[in-house]
Amino acid sequence: MNFTDLQIENKLKRSIELAEFKTTTPIQSQSIPVSLTGKDILGTAQTGTGKTLAFTIPMINKLIKNNQEKALIVCPTRELATQVMETVLKLNIREIGIGNALLIGGESMQKQLKKLSKKARIIVGTPGRINDHLKRKSLNLSQVSYLVLDETDRMLDMGFTPQIEQILKFIPKDHQTLLFSATLPDNILRISQKYLNNPERISVGSLSAPIEKIKQETFEITQDKKYHELINQLIERSGSILVFVKTKHGADKIVKRLKYDGHKADAIHGNLRQSKRDRVINGFRNGNSRILIATDVAARGLDIPLIQHVINYDLPQVPEDYIHRVGRTGRAGKDGSALTFLTPNDRNMWRSIQKLIDPDFRNKESFSNSKKNKVGKFHKNKRFKKKFSDKKFNNTNKFKKKFYKDRNEESEESNSKFNKKKKKIFNNFNQSDSERINSRNKKKFKNRKRPKKFSFKKFKKNNP
């Protein structure tokens, strides 16, 4: 389906042509016609399939028809909210001219207040900052007729449920709600039953498997050799690379080492200010830095078409985040690759990820035989000959046994030496010495002067 086939306003069709959006993705072709009718939608699709455009086009079309209505889009992170606003600005050309405001943390409150004072009708923001404006009474949601909850599963994971419920109290009951998510856990179903009115269920692709065009590989390695192998992979691969790590400190540490080794790299994590985040992302988009080291703050919502490779330096804390990490490459139907480093400590988490991707995965399969699973093609490197097989662990057990055996023999030898020395000392200790010591002790107790009879004298009270 082409965008020209949609039953939308001519102004919006022209803006879509100017933005060079031509053919629709599956989630767009299924959800846009339904949302144009005014129905609520519960949509699920993999990351990178065009969910943003799926709710942006019906929103602008509705606001063109009615000048009094407003739209609110709630996103889990600043990055995602910024990217949604960029899509809105592409379609909101001067001919359409709908006022808008981006409400996110880390930016000037005064700047946002000015935007809201200019009758902003498209409001995109994060739950925390939206609630801040509601408390200040600088944001009026009484005219909102179009509500979008984007990446809802991520918002619930981040603990935004109370903030979302607080926002919904200020929105009229008679409104259209579009809930989009990459996964569909039970808590999302409960929210949909509570706040959506007979929603149309739209699901595109698998909810757990990454996009088929992404080539997935794993590399078994020890923790101390990770960084050296990362350098090898950066040299072998061409194009932009997104590396995921576990902690903020780890991201900064790897960036310092990479810069020392002559690589252009930057880090993005939760400790950065919004202005710094924007500079890092823009530098990565423009090609100023080829490598971006990120925590899971960038796992969702980071839409950068240039990302050709994703490397999971550390496994995520939650299995679902693996799918979102991998989804940062292979955007909009393009090819991509994802490499995951696996250490012996990653066994349990990797099994959980494989179960999520393939429910028929068997626990009995060993860590080294994970090539048989339907995760993708696995990376082999001739330089890395040691595998984490049972033989290696048997060897370690043999080494431990030998170590403890040697240590016990040494202790027995030292004990025998001590006993010999002890015997020698006692042999040199003659009988006269012992008698002298015993007689001294006897005299000590014998010479004590003790009265044969002892009694307490009664105390007599003197009368005054």
Stockholm file with secondary structure:
# STOCKHOLM 1.0

chainA/1-464         MNFTDLQIENKLKRSIELAEFKTTTPIQSQSIPVSLTGKDILGTAQTGTGKTLAFTIPMINKLIKNNQEKALIVCPTRELATQVMETVLKLNIREIGIGNALLIGGESMQKQLKKLSKKARIIVGTPGRINDHLKRKSLNLSQVSYLVLDETDRMLDMGFTPQIEQILKFIPKDHQTLLFSATLPDNILRISQKYLNNPERISVGSLSAPIEKIKQETFEITQDKKYHELINQLIERSGSILVFVKTKHGADKIVKRLKYDGHKADAIHGNLRQSKRDRVINGFRNGNSRILIATDVAARGLDIPLIQHVINYDLPQVPEDYIHRVGRTGRAGKDGSALTFLTPNDRNMWRSIQKLIDPDFRNKESFSNSKKNKVGKFHKNKRFKKKFSDKKFNNTNKFKKKFYKDRNEESEESNSKFNKKKKKIFNNFNQSDSERINSRNKKKFKNRKRPKKFSFKKFKKNNP
#=GR chainA/1-464 SS CBGGGSCCCHHHHHHHHHTTCCBCCHHHHHHHHHHHTTCCEEEEECTTSCHHHHHHHHHHHHHHHCTTCEEEEECSSHHHHHHHHHHHHHHCCTTTCCCEEEECTTSCHHHHHHHHHTTCCEEEECHHHHHHHHHHTCCCCTTEEEEEETTHHHHHHTTCHHHHHHHHHTSCSSCEEEEEESSCCHHHHHHHHHHCSSCEEEEESCSSSCCTTEEEEEEECCGGGHHHHHHHHHHHCCSEEEEECSCHHHHHHHHHHHHHTTCCEEEECTTSCHHHHHHHHHHHHTTSCSEEEECGGGSSSCCCTTEEEEEESSCCSSHHHHHHHHTTSSGGGCCEEEEEEECGGGHHHHHHHHHHHCTTCCTTSCSTTGGGSTTCCCCCCTTCCCCCCHHHHHHHHHHHHHHHHHHHHHHHHHHHHHHHHHHHHHHHSCHHHHHHHHHHHHHHHHTCCCCSCCCCCCCCCCCC
#=GC SS_cons         CBGGGSCCCHHHHHHHHHTTCCBCCHHHHHHHHHHHTTCCEEEEECTTSCHHHHHHHHHHHHHHHCTTCEEEEECSSHHHHHHHHHHHHHHCCTTTCCCEEEECTTSCHHHHHHHHHTTCCEEEECHHHHHHHHHHTCCCCTTEEEEEETTHHHHHHTTCHHHHHHHHHTSCSSCEEEEEESSCCHHHHHHHHHHCSSCEEEEESCSSSCCTTEEEEEEECCGGGHHHHHHHHHHHCCSEEEEECSCHHHHHHHHHHHHHTTCCEEEECTTSCHHHHHHHHHHHHTTSCSEEEECGGGSSSCCCTTEEEEEESSCCSSHHHHHHHHTTSSGGGCCEEEEEEECGGGHHHHHHHHHHHCTTCCTTSCSTTGGGSTTCCCCCCTTCCCCCCHHHHHHHHHHHHHHHHHHHHHHHHHHHHHHHHHHHHHHHSCHHHHHHHHHHHHHHHHTCCCCSCCCCCCCCCCCC
//
